[in-house]
Amino acid sequence: MEPLIELRGVNKYFGTQHVLRDIDLTVGRGEVVVVIGPSGSGKSTLCRTINRLETIGSGTITLAGRPLPEEGRELARLRSEVGMVFQSFNLFAHKTVLANVALAPLKVRGRKKDEAYADARELLRRVGLAEHADKYPAQLSGGQQQRVAIARALAMDPQALLFDEPTSALDPEMISEVLEVMQQLARDGMTMVVVTHEMGFARSAAHRVVFMADGRIVEDRAPGEFFTAPRSERARDFLAKILEH
């Protein structure tokens, strides 16, 4: 599998706190990597370094063999290649759902308005929200807003998508509709790095499960192997606690 995202010897500090410790990770093109672990293990920070929302203290990160730029136009271009979906939806409240999805292609890629809006309508259909195109975010449920956020990330035609706990802010009955869209993206071959507590998604959609603790990658294995026979005591303890609930 062709490498798309590569991290080598990545370290990250917040002040004196060492939050990422010598991270080595490769994500192949078309691969779904799910990152799990206890709170404070560095999962979200790892995800945010991949498109430079967090800078790193040392090490290297490359996308399709190119080092991540630090700033400027190259950084903006990178962020158009690696979309991100956050816990909070971050939609523009004063714009319609359709306008939210079309905005970045219009402003960043310079697309013509009719083309950008046509593509946005198709993306809303893809996430099951075609009939809500002319509504405003406040008129939608949390699950629907998160699906709009996914459509917005897809609008830039990214090489990869990053998900930072995309269902953690949702009511339980809304989680499945977001996971269903993510499952379909996985089936369609989208490269995805997903930080989540949804073990069902990790079992069914991931090619690999990365388990983190104390800023380190403790295990990096196929889901069937990880969930049935974790090698580390830390992973066994984590699974025992999380699968109880």
Sequence and secondary structure as in RCSB ss.txt:
>XXXX:A:sequence
MEPLIELRGVNKYFGTQHVLRDIDLTVGRGEVVVVIGPSGSGKSTLCRTINRLETIGSGTITLAGRPLPEEGREL
ARLRSEVGMVFQSFNLFAHKTVLANVALAPLKVRGRKKDEAYADARELLRRVGLAEHADKYPAQLSGGQQQRVAI
ARALAMDPQALLFDEPTSALDPEMISEVLEVMQQLARDGMTMVVVTHEMGFARSAAHRVVFMADGRIVEDRAPGE
FFTAPRSERARDFLAKILEH
>XXXX:A:secstr
  EEEEEEEEEEEETTEEEEEEEEEEEETT EEEEE STTSSHHHHHHHTTTSS  SEEEEEETTEE   SHHHH
HHHHHHEEEE SS    TTS HHHHHHHHHHHTS   HHHHHHHHHHHHHHTT GGGTTS GGGS HHHHHHHHH
HHHHTT  SEEEEESTTTTS HHHHHHHHHHHHHHHHTT EEEEE S HHHHHHH SEEEEEETTEEEEEE HHH
HHH  SSHHHHHHHHHHTT 
